[in-house]
Amino acid sequence: MITGELKSRIDRIWDAFWSGGISNPLEVIEQITYLLFIRRLDDLHTLAENKAMRTGKPIERPLYPDGTDPQGRSYKELRWSHFKHAEPGEMFEIVGQHVFPFLRTLGGDGSTYSTHMKDARFTVPNAALLSRVVDMLDGVSMDDRDTKGDLYEYMLSKIAIAGHNGQFRTPRHIIRLMVEMIGPGPDDTICDPACGTAGFLMEASEYIRREHPDAFHDPKRNHHFHHDMFHGFDFDSTMLRVGSMNMLLHGVEHPVIEYRDSLAQSVSDEAEKYSVILANPPFAGSLDYESTARDLLQVVRTKKTELLFLVLILRLLKPGGQAAVIVPDGVLFGSSKAHKELRRMLVDDHKLDAVVKLPGGVFKPYAGVSTAILFFTKTNSGGTENVWFYDVAADGWSLDDKRTPLMSVEKLGARPSTDLDEAEHARNNLPDILARWPKRDSAELSQARSEQSFCVSKGDIVTQDYDLSLNRYKEVVHEEAEHRPPLEILADLERLEGEIKQSLSTLKAMIG
């Protein structure tokens, strides 16, 4: 997490964008994303120049060719290292009239990110603001993956704080919990079919770096990590740019972040391609049958996007692949034929591992909808014996619109740096979820259904018509009240009656 001077400088730039007339925080992020990409292109070209000098060979694929652009300005002047020294007015002219037209025609550096630049628009309102932004970004060390990644994550968090485009923001601690529970490895191929800002993919990349550092010593695994491991789909071009830059700044050079309307396009070319899927797909929406991919409707006929995404995820997973997916509560107990059939598929045809019920305020201030996380493994041959349920009462933050932390930062998240006591557990259940998750096939089987976590057999779920709502199975313990003997209670009433009569007699005597 960034602090101090760098954080305050970003805050000042953010305020300047707003005072300059750009009120949409997503547009602010987009403009900063363009500038970060322009700087990266210059860094890559510099590396190519240095290599050419060492080897005595010409640059194989120069990003900035010799000569001039169609407006007559030298391509050399379009490089970050050149225009950052220009006067604000000249910088504004170079970036707006030369660099952006150059970006739109750029074959790029071979990354998927460069393909998202064809509709790049320059909307920084004035030269003074552009100069300040360029100075700020130039002061950030782009050699330090943690610093530049934290810089971008901090800017993305401002989308959430501003209350705009909340549908693209899954709370970071919930993402980390899901990634930790799935535990992706260096040979996995990971997908998010509704990736937004690529938060799940980014967190998965950080997990692999942290838990499997030796994998990067293997050339094949290293290539897999940078080119083939991470796949994200979205049909919003801004999200594609932002998500790609988020991955790039977290050290993944060529993530596969592609334009795709996941529910409208056939997935036959992507079927059974991924070993891990992490997603918070959009829900509470409906599609026309005509605009929905036929291969999804063949599995379950519905207009509900939350159900269609689950069908899609089952199609995309390899046999043996795992998924962690956030769904609205209605998926767990909906009574329509499509709802029941989908739950039956998860329980009977595949292996439903867990249902983690989230508290109602997790997605505030954007939505108060109740949600749960489904964990399942694609088997095509069943395998569900027991389903693990966990009733999350608290995630470390207040459940009102403010979502303020309830404890110090070192005690937040699924892996706090210090142990939590019983009172602190009541405010943050996430470490307990992670501790109990590996025991779901052992110690957790004997947990009473009155506990916060427990297991339910497949037979019980089938008996309840495949209802997966936690309250269907949770038992509430009623404490028995102590009852006194009836004669003792009557004696107390007679004594009380006598005291009341005596008090009335005394009161009458005083009045008389």
C-alpha positions in Angstrom: 0.0 0.0 0.0 1.4 3.4 -0.9 1.6 6.1 1.7 3.1 9.5 2.3 4.1 11.9 -0.5 3.3 9.6 -3.4 -0.2 9.1 -2.1 -0.8 12.8 -1.6 0.5 13.6 -5.0 -2.0 11.2 -6.6 -4.7 12.7 -4.5 -3.8 16.1 -5.8 -3.8 14.9 -9.4 -7.2 13.3 -8.9 -8.6 16.5 -7.5 -7.1 18.4 -10.4 -8.9 16.2 -12.9 -12.2 16.8 -11.1 -11.7 20.5 -11.0 -10.7 20.4 -14.7 -14.1 19.0 -15.6 -13.6 15.2 -15.7 -16.0 14.0 -13.1 -16.1 10.3 -14.1 -13.3 8.5 -12.1 -13.2 5.8 -14.7 -12.2 8.4 -17.3 -9.5 9.7 -15.0 -8.1 6.1 -14.7 -8.3 5.7 -18.5 -6.3 8.8 -19.2 -3.6 7.8 -16.6 -3.6 4.3 -18.2 -2.8 5.8 -21.6 0.1 7.8 -20.2 1.5 4.7 -18.3 1.4 2.8 -21.6 3.1 5.6 -23.4 5.9 5.5 -20.8 6.2 1.8 -21.1 6.6 1.9 -24.8 9.5 4.3 -24.4 11.1 2.1 -21.8 10.8 -0.9 -24.1 12.3 1.0 -27.0 15.2 2.1 -24.7 15.8 -1.5 -23.8 15.9 -2.5 -27.5 18.3 0.4 -28.2 20.7 -0.8 -25.4 20.5 -4.4 -26.7 21.3 -3.2 -30.2 24.3 -1.2 -28.9 25.7 -4.3 -27.1 25.2 -6.7 -30.0 26.0 -4.3 -32.8 22.8 -5.4 -34.6 19.9 -3.1 -35.6 16.7 -3.1 -33.6 14.5 -6.0 -34.9 11.1 -4.3 -34.3 11.5 -0.7 -33.4 8.4 0.7 -31.7 9.4 4.2 -32.7 10.5 4.2 -36.4 12.8 6.7 -38.0 11.3 9.6 -39.9 8.3 11.7 -39.1 4.6 11.1 -38.5 1.9 12.2 -41.0 1.8 15.6 -39.4 5.5 16.1 -39.9 6.8 15.6 -36.4 9.7 13.3 -35.7 8.7 10.0 -34.1 11.5 10.6 -31.7 9.6 13.5 -30.2 6.7 11.3 -29.4 8.7 9.4 -26.9 8.0 9.9 -23.2 11.7 10.7 -22.5 11.5 13.5 -25.0 8.2 15.3 -24.4 8.4 15.1 -20.6 11.0 17.9 -20.8 8.8 20.1 -23.1 7.0 23.2 -22.0 3.4 22.4 -20.9 1.9 24.0 -24.0 4.1 22.1 -26.4 3.7 18.9 -24.4 -0.1 19.2 -24.7 0.2 19.7 -28.4 2.6 16.7 -28.9 0.5 14.3 -26.8 -2.9 15.3 -28.1 -2.1 15.8 -31.8 0.7 13.4 -32.4 1.1 10.7 -29.7 -2.5 9.6 -29.5 -2.9 9.3 -33.3 0.3 7.3 -33.2 -1.2 5.0 -30.5 -4.3 4.4 -32.6 -2.3 3.0 -35.4 0.2 1.1 -33.3 0.8 -2.5 -34.0 2.3 -2.3 -30.5 4.7 -4.3 -28.5 3.0 -7.6 -29.3 0.9 -7.5 -26.1 -2.9 -7.8 -26.1 -2.9 -4.5 -24.4 -1.8 -2.7 -27.5 -4.8 -4.0 -29.4 -7.1 -2.1 -27.1 -5.6 1.3 -28.1 -7.3 1.7 -31.5 -10.1 3.9 -30.0 -7.8 5.8 -27.6 -9.1 9.3 -26.8 -7.1 12.1 -25.3 -9.4 14.0 -22.9 -7.0 15.7 -20.4 -8.6 19.2 -20.4 -5.5 21.5 -20.2 -1.7 21.7 -20.6 -1.1 22.5 -16.9 -2.8 19.3 -15.7 -1.1 17.2 -18.3 2.3 18.5 -17.2 1.5 17.8 -13.5 0.4 14.2 -14.3 3.5 13.5 -16.4 5.7 14.8 -13.7 4.0 12.7 -11.1 4.2 9.5 -13.2 7.8 10.1 -14.2 8.7 10.2 -10.5 7.4 6.6 -9.9 10.0 3.9 -10.3 8.7 1.6 -13.0 11.4 -1.0 -12.1 9.7 -1.8 -8.8 6.7 -4.1 -9.5 5.2 -3.6 -6.0 5.3 0.2 -6.2 3.8 0.6 -9.6 1.2 -2.1 -8.9 0.2 -0.4 -5.6 0.1 2.9 -7.4 -2.5 1.5 -9.9 -4.4 -0.3 -7.2 -4.7 2.9 -5.2 -6.1 4.7 -8.2 -8.5 1.9 -8.9 -9.7 2.0 -5.3 -10.8 5.6 -6.0 -13.4 4.3 -8.4 -15.0 2.5 -5.4 -14.6 5.5 -3.1 -16.3 7.8 -5.6 -19.2 5.3 -5.8 -19.0 5.1 -9.6 -18.9 1.9 -11.6 -19.2 -0.2 -8.5 -20.2 -3.2 -10.5 -16.5 -3.5 -11.5 -15.3 -3.6 -7.9 -15.2 -6.8 -5.8 -13.8 -6.0 -2.4 -10.1 -6.8 -2.5 -10.2 -8.9 0.7 -13.0 -11.1 -0.7 -10.9 -11.7 -3.9 -7.9 -12.7 -1.8 -10.0 -15.1 0.3 -11.3 -16.8 -2.8 -7.8 -17.0 -4.4 -6.3 -18.4 -1.1 -9.0 -21.1 -0.9 -8.6 -22.2 -4.5 -4.8 -22.0 -4.3 -3.8 -21.8 -8.0 -0.5 -23.3 -9.0 2.2 -22.5 -11.6 0.8 -24.9 -14.2 -2.8 -23.7 -14.0 -4.6 -21.7 -16.7 -6.8 -19.2 -15.0 -9.8 -17.3 -16.4 -12.3 -14.7 -15.4 -15.1 -14.4 -18.0 -16.3 -11.1 -16.6 -12.9 -9.6 -15.6 -13.5 -5.9 -15.3 -10.3 -4.4 -13.8 -8.8 -7.9 -13.6 -8.7 -8.0 -9.9 -9.1 -11.8 -9.6 -6.4 -12.4 -12.2 -4.0 -9.9 -10.6 -4.5 -11.4 -7.1 -3.9 -14.9 -8.6 -0.7 -13.7 -10.1 0.5 -12.3 -6.8 -0.5 -15.6 -5.0 1.6 -17.6 -7.5 4.6 -15.3 -7.1 4.3 -15.5 -3.3 3.7 -19.3 -3.0 5.6 -20.7 -5.9 8.7 -18.4 -6.4 10.8 -21.3 -7.7 8.5 -21.7 -10.7 10.1 -18.6 -12.3 13.4 -20.4 -12.6 11.8 -22.9 -15.0 11.8 -21.2 -18.5 8.6 -23.1 -19.6 6.7 -22.1 -16.5 8.0 -18.6 -16.7 6.8 -18.3 -20.3 3.5 -19.8 -19.3 3.0 -17.3 -16.5 3.6 -14.3 -18.7 1.8 -15.5 -21.9 -0.7 -18.3 -21.3 -1.8 -18.4 -17.7 -4.2 -15.5 -17.3 -7.3 -15.0 -19.5 -9.9 -12.4 -19.0 -13.0 -11.4 -21.1 -15.1 -8.2 -21.0 -17.2 -6.3 -23.5 -16.3 -2.9 -22.2 -13.3 -1.4 -24.0 -12.3 0.8 -21.1 -12.3 -2.2 -18.8 -10.0 -4.1 -21.3 -7.5 -1.3 -21.2 -7.6 -0.8 -17.4 -7.5 -4.6 -16.7 -4.6 -5.1 -19.1 -2.6 -2.3 -17.5 -3.4 -3.6 -14.0 -1.9 -7.0 -15.0 1.1 -5.3 -16.7 1.9 -3.2 -13.7 1.7 -6.3 -11.5 4.4 -8.0 -13.6 2.4 -10.0 -16.1 3.8 -9.0 -19.5 1.3 -10.5 -21.9 -2.0 -11.4 -20.3 -4.8 -12.5 -22.6 -7.4 -9.8 -21.9 -9.9 -10.0 -24.8 -13.1 -8.4 -26.0 -15.9 -11.0 -25.7 -19.5 -10.9 -24.9 -19.3 -14.0 -22.8 -23.0 -14.9 -22.8 -23.7 -14.0 -26.5 -20.8 -15.7 -28.2 -20.3 -19.4 -28.6 -17.6 -20.8 -26.3 -16.9 -23.9 -28.4 -13.4 -22.7 -29.1 -12.8 -22.1 -25.4 -14.6 -25.2 -24.0 -12.6 -27.1 -21.3 -9.6 -24.9 -21.6 -9.2 -23.6 -18.1 -8.2 -25.3 -14.9 -9.2 -22.4 -12.5 -12.0 -19.9 -12.9 -12.5 -17.0 -10.4 -15.4 -14.7 -11.0 -17.9 -12.2 -9.7 -20.1 -12.1 -12.9 -22.9 -9.5 -13.3 -26.2 -10.6 -12.0 -29.8 -9.3 -11.5 -30.0 -9.0 -15.2 -31.9 -10.7 -18.0 -31.0 -11.4 -21.6 -33.2 -12.1 -24.6 -33.0 -15.7 -25.8 -32.0 -14.4 -29.3 -28.9 -12.6 -27.9 -27.7 -15.6 -25.8 -25.3 -18.2 -27.1 -27.2 -21.4 -28.2 -24.7 -23.7 -26.6 -25.5 -22.2 -23.2 -29.3 -22.4 -23.7 -29.0 -26.0 -24.6 -27.8 -26.7 -21.1 -30.4 -24.7 -19.2 -33.1 -22.4 -20.8 -33.1 -19.2 -18.8 -32.8 -15.4 -19.3 -31.1 -14.9 -15.9 -27.5 -13.8 -16.3 -26.3 -15.3 -13.0 -27.5 -18.8 -14.1 -26.1 -18.4 -17.7 -22.7 -17.5 -16.3 -22.6 -20.6 -14.1 -23.4 -22.7 -17.2 -20.7 -20.9 -19.1 -18.1 -21.5 -16.3 -18.9 -25.2 -16.4 -18.3 -25.2 -20.1 -15.0 -23.4 -19.8 -13.6 -25.6 -17.1 -11.4 -28.6 -17.8 -12.5 -31.8 -16.1 -10.9 -31.6 -12.7 -10.9 -27.8 -12.9 -12.0 -25.7 -9.9 -14.1 -22.6 -9.7 -14.9 -20.0 -7.1 -17.9 -17.8 -8.1 -19.9 -15.1 -6.3 -23.6 -15.5 -6.9 -26.8 -13.8 -5.5 -28.7 -15.7 -2.9 -31.5 -16.4 -5.3 -29.3 -18.9 -7.1 -29.2 -21.0 -3.9 -32.9 -21.3 -3.4 -34.7 -20.1 -6.6 -37.7 -22.3 -7.4 -37.7 -22.0 -11.2 -36.9 -25.0 -13.3 -33.6 -23.5 -14.5 -32.5 -22.7 -10.9 -33.3 -26.3 -9.7 -31.6 -27.9 -12.7 -28.4 -25.9 -12.3 -28.2 -26.8 -8.6 -28.9 -30.4 -9.5 -26.0 -30.4 -12.1 -23.6 -29.0 -9.5 -24.5 -31.6 -6.9 -25.2 -34.7 -9.1 -23.0 -34.2 -12.2 -20.0 -32.4 -10.6 -18.6 -31.9 -7.1 -20.0 -29.0 -5.2 -17.3 -28.3 -2.5 -18.7 -25.4 -0.5 -21.2 -22.6 0.0 -19.7 -19.6 1.8 -22.6 -17.3 2.8 -21.4 -13.6 2.8 -23.0 -10.9 5.0 -25.5 -8.6 3.3 -23.4 -5.4 3.3 -20.3 -6.7 1.5 -21.0 -4.9 -1.7 -22.3 -1.6 -0.2 -22.5 1.2 -1.1 -23.3 -0.1 -4.6 -25.7 -2.8 -3.7 -27.2 -4.4 -0.6 -27.9 -7.8 -2.3 -27.1 -10.9 -0.3 -24.5 -13.1 -1.9 -22.6 -16.3 -1.4 -19.5 -17.9 -2.9 -19.9 -21.3 -4.6 -16.8 -23.5 -4.8 -17.1 -26.4 -7.2 -15.0 -28.9 -9.2 -16.0 -30.0 -12.7 -16.0 -33.8 -12.9 -18.8 -34.8 -15.4 -19.2 -37.8 -13.1 -20.5 -36.5 -9.8 -18.4 -36.8 -6.6 -20.4 -34.6 -4.2 -20.6 -36.4 -0.8 -20.8 -33.5 1.6 -21.1 -29.8 1.0 -19.3 -27.5 3.4 -21.2 -24.4 4.6 -19.8 -21.4 6.3 -21.9 -18.5 7.6 -19.8 -15.4 7.4 -21.1 -12.8 10.0 -18.3 -10.2 9.6 -15.5 -9.6 7.1 -13.5 -7.0 9.0 -15.4 -3.9 7.7 -18.6 -2.3 8.8 -21.6 -3.5 6.8 -23.1 0.0 6.3 -22.6 2.3 3.3 -19.3 3.6 4.8 -17.6 0.2 5.0 -15.0 1.4 7.5 -12.4 -1.1 8.9 -13.3 -2.5 12.3 -9.8 -3.2 13.4 -6.2 -2.2 12.7 -4.8 -3.0 9.2 -2.6 -5.9 10.4 -5.7 -7.8 11.6 -7.7 -7.4 8.5 -8.1 -9.9 5.6 -7.8 -13.7 5.4 -4.2 -13.8 6.5 -3.7 -11.1 9.1 -0.1 -10.6 10.3 -1.1 -11.2 13.9 -3.5 -13.8 15.5 -7.0 -12.7 16.3 -8.6 -13.3 19.7 -12.3 -14.3 20.1 -13.6 -10.8 20.2 -11.6 -9.9 17.0 -12.8 -13.1 15.3 -16.4 -11.8 15.8 -15.4 -8.8 13.6 -13.3 -10.7 11.0 -14.3 -14.3 10.2 -12.0 -14.6 7.1 -9.0 -16.2 8.9 -11.3 -18.8 10.4 -12.7 -19.6 7.0 -9.2 -20.2 5.7 -8.3 -22.3 8.7 -11.3 -24.5 8.5 -11.4 -25.0 4.7 -8.7 -27.7 4.6 -10.6 -29.7 7.3 -13.9 -29.9 5.4 -13.4 -33.6 4.7 -12.2 -34.4 8.2 -12.8 -32.5 11.4 -15.6 -30.3 9.9 -17.7 -33.4 9.2 -18.5 -33.7 12.9 -19.4 -30.0 13.4 -22.9 -29.5 14.7 -25.2 -27.6 12.4 -25.6 -25.0 15.0 -22.0 -24.0 14.5 -20.7 -21.3 12.2 -19.4 -23.9 9.8 -20.8 -27.4 9.2 -21.2 -30.1 6.5 -24.4 -31.3 4.9 -24.6 -34.7 3.1 -25.6 -35.0 -0.5 -28.6 -37.0 0.6 -29.9 -34.3 2.8 -29.5 -31.7 -0.1 -31.4 -34.0 -2.5 -34.2 -34.5 0.1 -34.5 -30.7 0.3 -34.9 -30.5 -3.5 -31.3 -29.3 -4.0 -31.9 -26.1 -1.9 -28.4 -24.7 -1.1 -29.5 -21.9 1.3 -27.6 -22.1 4.5 -30.6 -21.3 6.7 -32.3 -24.5 5.3 -29.8 -26.6 7.2 -28.6 -24.4 10.1 -30.0 -25.4 13.4 -30.7 -22.6 16.0 -30.0 -23.5 19.6 -32.7 -22.3 21.9 -31.5 -21.8 25.5 -33.8 -23.4 28.0 -35.1 -21.0 30.6 -35.1 -22.0 34.2 -38.6 -22.6 35.5 -39.5 -22.2 39.3 -42.0 -24.5 40.9 -45.6 -23.2 40.5 -46.4 -23.2 44.2 -43.3 -21.0 44.8 -44.5 -18.5 42.2 -48.0 -18.4 43.7 -46.6 -17.7 47.1 -44.7 -14.8 45.7 -47.8 -13.4 44.1 -49.8 -13.7 47.3 -47.0 -11.9 49.2 -46.9 -9.2 46.5 -50.7 -8.8 46.7 -50.5 -8.3 50.5 -47.8 -5.7 50.1 -49.9 -3.8 47.6 -53.0 -3.8 49.9 -50.9 -2.6 52.8 -49.4 0.3 50.7 -53.0 1.3 49.6 -54.2 1.3 53.2 -51.3 3.5 54.3 -51.9 5.9 51.4 -55.6 6.2 52.4 -54.8 6.9 56.0 -52.4 9.7 54.9 -55.0 11.3 52.6 -57.8 11.0 55.3 
